[in-house]
Amino acid sequence: VTLADILPTLAVSLADKVPAHLWPDTTTQDDDLHVAGVRLASVAATFGTPVTVLDETTVRARCRAFRTALPEAEVTYAGKALSCRAVLRWIAEEGLSLDVCSAGELAVARSVNFPASRILVHGNAKTPDDLKAALAYGDVRIVVDSLDEIDHLAALARTRQRVLVRVTPGVDAHTHRAITTGTDDQKFGFSLATGAASEAVRRVLSHPNLELTGLHCHIGSQVRRVASFELAARRMVDLIAGLRRDHGVTIHELDLGGGFAVPYLPEDDPFDLTGYATRLRVALHYECQSHGVPVPKLIIEPGRSIVATAGVTVYRVVTVKRGPTTFVAVDGGLSDNPRPSLYGARYSVRLIGRTSPARRTPMTVVGRHCEAGDVVATDVPLPADIHAGDLLAVPCTGAYHHSLASNYNQVCRPPLIGLHNGTSTVLVRGETEEDLLRRDVG
Ligand SMILES: Cc1ncc(COP(=O)(O)O)c(C=O)c1O
């Protein structure tokens, strides 16, 4: 029996304490929750629900943390995590580069004049339009992913085009299967083990208008083990040494991708960025020295770890169904967050807008969509008196939410509101039914 069992009010106040590592850096708590000096319940009142807020201070702080931990590296934000003009402006101001994956993501970059020399273009199946948009942008680097793409790019490029070759290094990142990208026999990159990577390099070298500047790999997302990154670095240096020996080429850039894990639940540990930087630097220098190759410039591509904890989504409870499981249904779900159904992702949830002395009991928060798998969070402790009209806040929703959102059930996508120094600004407005009908021209 703990003190919290004897004093239920103590249990409630312990349960209400915000786990700082899941929430934006500027989160403060009195009898309600505030981010950047703005009460979350007032954001819901002003902009409606669901609504996702993004704390600018947290995004900028994460950029600085990466640049401080690895000052020698080119830190490249993976725009797929969340791409909108404001975020790209902040990223540019913080000195980061940008990884884009489509002509659409390039269009957002172009709209804020993101410098071409700091853009890397990715994609396992870049379309002709993607390649043309990349070439038209100017001096970007293109990470080639197939032999077809190499030949196609060489045919399209009018000036010498810088490329990196994406390699699959055969490293298990020990993460969810759907976000594992470094193992053999899959759609991304050229396998190291089968010799496909060396063949791709030969193909690039056979085109005089392509300039091989580097190699790239990305082993997966939500990677917790630094050892997986070290192993990838060692294998890539081995390849660099082989290419120098066999083809006399010097690789100037080594891009080890992103994938740094982010905590979603109170019990998750934050990723040890300083430990990663130290261990990676040692591994890279040791391997290069023992192979007698110059240390290439390091590139890393954090996406989730730049924006995830800057975001909070606020939903309104529509109904509560009590039974063996208590289902709390909210006014969003699968269309603004498909991650639980894609990866079994788990979240924490808290009541905002009012305090409740009621006992905390496990409940399942579900969405409004026509899928039984439309779950926001399973078995989360919420006050027993929860009812329709209450507001729930879900932290860690900055990455792969806005960018993965859909219009399933013709539900409009929520707005993205920037919070900074006590003010709220619409970054991306909420969708309207007119927006939906504008495209439906049949
Ligand atoms: C090539 C590449 N780089 C970087 C990232 C970013 O990964 P994360 O957001 O987990 O850091 C991804 C994610 O899919 C990726 O495919």
The ligand as an ORCA input file, in Angstrom:
! r2SCAN-3c Opt
* xyz 0 1
  C      15.847      8.641    -45.992
  C      15.272      9.063    -44.692
  N      15.953      9.946    -43.936
  C      15.454     10.381    -42.757
  C      14.240      9.946    -42.285
  C      13.734     10.490    -40.981
  O      13.543      9.527    -40.015
  P      13.075      9.991    -38.560
  O      11.914     10.877    -38.730
  O      12.739      8.734    -37.851
  O      14.250     10.704    -37.941
  C      13.499      9.016    -43.024
  C      12.208      8.520    -42.538
  O      11.532      7.722    -43.093
  C      14.032      8.568    -44.269
  O      13.366      7.702    -45.033
*
